[in-house]
């Protein structure tokens, strides 16, 4: 076993250049997976931000409608008191 490892190590090229040192298929797969996960996270985050903005807008419209309704009710009470 040790002799086999020794033979493999001795068969490696001694000089390092662009042809002998490359990430290969494993490097490509790793970079591709990181890019894929990044795109998925960006899409998910933009969906969550849009949902939060829509929820905030709906709450604001609801609060404005409630305030307007309270003003109308207060105005109706004043006119009822004036008539009495």
CNS distance restraints for C-alpha pairs under 8 A (distance, minus, plus):
assign (resid   1 and name CA) (resid   5 and name CA) 6.46 0.50 0.50
assign (resid   2 and name CA) (resid   6 and name CA) 6.14 0.50 0.50
assign (resid   3 and name CA) (resid   7 and name CA) 6.14 0.50 0.50
assign (resid   4 and name CA) (resid   8 and name CA) 6.30 0.50 0.50
assign (resid   5 and name CA) (resid   9 and name CA) 6.13 0.50 0.50
assign (resid   6 and name CA) (resid  10 and name CA) 6.10 0.50 0.50
assign (resid   7 and name CA) (resid  11 and name CA) 6.14 0.50 0.50
assign (resid   8 and name CA) (resid  12 and name CA) 6.69 0.50 0.50
assign (resid  13 and name CA) (resid  20 and name CA) 7.40 0.50 0.50
assign (resid  15 and name CA) (resid  20 and name CA) 7.90 0.50 0.50
assign (resid  16 and name CA) (resid  20 and name CA) 5.85 0.50 0.50
assign (resid  16 and name CA) (resid  21 and name CA) 6.32 0.50 0.50
assign (resid  17 and name CA) (resid  21 and name CA) 5.98 0.50 0.50
assign (resid  18 and name CA) (resid  22 and name CA) 6.63 0.50 0.50
assign (resid  23 and name CA) (resid  27 and name CA) 4.57 0.50 0.50
assign (resid  23 and name CA) (resid  28 and name CA) 6.99 0.50 0.50
assign (resid  24 and name CA) (resid  28 and name CA) 6.43 0.50 0.50
assign (resid  25 and name CA) (resid  29 and name CA) 6.13 0.50 0.50
assign (resid  26 and name CA) (resid  30 and name CA) 6.14 0.50 0.50
assign (resid  27 and name CA) (resid  31 and name CA) 6.18 0.50 0.50
assign (resid  28 and name CA) (resid  32 and name CA) 6.01 0.50 0.50
assign (resid  29 and name CA) (resid  33 and name CA) 6.07 0.50 0.50
assign (resid  30 and name CA) (resid  34 and name CA) 6.25 0.50 0.50
assign (resid  31 and name CA) (resid  35 and name CA) 6.17 0.50 0.50
assign (resid  32 and name CA) (resid  36 and name CA) 6.09 0.50 0.50
assign (resid  33 and name CA) (resid  37 and name CA) 6.09 0.50 0.50
assign (resid  34 and name CA) (resid  38 and name CA) 6.09 0.50 0.50
assign (resid  35 and name CA) (resid  39 and name CA) 6.24 0.50 0.50
assign (resid  36 and name CA) (resid  40 and name CA) 6.25 0.50 0.50
assign (resid  37 and name CA) (resid  41 and name CA) 6.11 0.50 0.50
assign (resid  38 and name CA) (resid  42 and name CA) 6.18 0.50 0.50
assign (resid  39 and name CA) (resid  43 and name CA) 6.21 0.50 0.50
assign (resid  40 and name CA) (resid  44 and name CA) 6.17 0.50 0.50
assign (resid  41 and name CA) (resid  45 and name CA) 6.02 0.50 0.50
assign (resid  42 and name CA) (resid  46 and name CA) 6.15 0.50 0.50
assign (resid  43 and name CA) (resid  47 and name CA) 6.26 0.50 0.50
assign (resid  44 and name CA) (resid  48 and name CA) 6.27 0.50 0.50
assign (resid  45 and name CA) (resid  49 and name CA) 6.14 0.50 0.50
assign (resid  46 and name CA) (resid  50 and name CA) 6.15 0.50 0.50
assign (resid  47 and name CA) (resid  51 and name CA) 6.19 0.50 0.50
assign (resid  48 and name CA) (resid  52 and name CA) 6.16 0.50 0.50
assign (resid  49 and name CA) (resid  53 and name CA) 6.17 0.50 0.50
assign (resid  50 and name CA) (resid  54 and name CA) 6.17 0.50 0.50
assign (resid  51 and name CA) (resid  55 and name CA) 6.14 0.50 0.50
assign (resid  52 and name CA) (resid  56 and name CA) 6.15 0.50 0.50
assign (resid  53 and name CA) (resid  57 and name CA) 6.17 0.50 0.50
assign (resid  54 and name CA) (resid  58 and name CA) 6.16 0.50 0.50
assign (resid  55 and name CA) (resid  59 and name CA) 6.19 0.50 0.50
assign (resid  56 and name CA) (resid  60 and name CA) 6.16 0.50 0.50
assign (resid  57 and name CA) (resid  61 and name CA) 6.21 0.50 0.50
assign (resid  58 and name CA) (resid  62 and name CA) 6.13 0.50 0.50
assign (resid  59 and name CA) (resid  63 and name CA) 6.13 0.50 0.50
assign (resid  60 and name CA) (resid  64 and name CA) 6.17 0.50 0.50
assign (resid  61 and name CA) (resid  65 and name CA) 6.12 0.50 0.50
assign (resid  62 and name CA) (resid  66 and name CA) 6.15 0.50 0.50
assign (resid  63 and name CA) (resid  67 and name CA) 6.16 0.50 0.50
assign (resid  64 and name CA) (resid  68 and name CA) 6.12 0.50 0.50
assign (resid  65 and name CA) (resid  69 and name CA) 6.08 0.50 0.50
assign (resid  66 and name CA) (resid  70 and name CA) 6.13 0.50 0.50
assign (resid  67 and name CA) (resid  71 and name CA) 6.24 0.50 0.50
assign (resid  68 and name CA) (resid  72 and name CA) 6.27 0.50 0.50
assign (resid  69 and name CA) (resid  73 and name CA) 6.19 0.50 0.50
assign (resid  70 and name CA) (resid  74 and name CA) 6.13 0.50 0.50
assign (resid  71 and name CA) (resid  75 and name CA) 6.13 0.50 0.50
assign (resid  72 and name CA) (resid  76 and name CA) 6.18 0.50 0.50
assign (resid  73 and name CA) (resid  77 and name CA) 6.23 0.50 0.50
assign (resid  74 and name CA) (resid  78 and name CA) 6.34 0.50 0.50
assign (resid  75 and name CA) (resid  79 and name CA) 6.36 0.50 0.50
assign (resid  76 and name CA) (resid  80 and name CA) 6.13 0.50 0.50
assign (resid  77 and name CA) (resid  81 and name CA) 6.15 0.50 0.50
assign (resid  78 and name CA) (resid  82 and name CA) 6.18 0.50 0.50
assign (resid  79 and name CA) (resid  83 and name CA) 6.22 0.50 0.50
assign (resid  80 and name CA) (resid  84 and name CA) 6.38 0.50 0.50
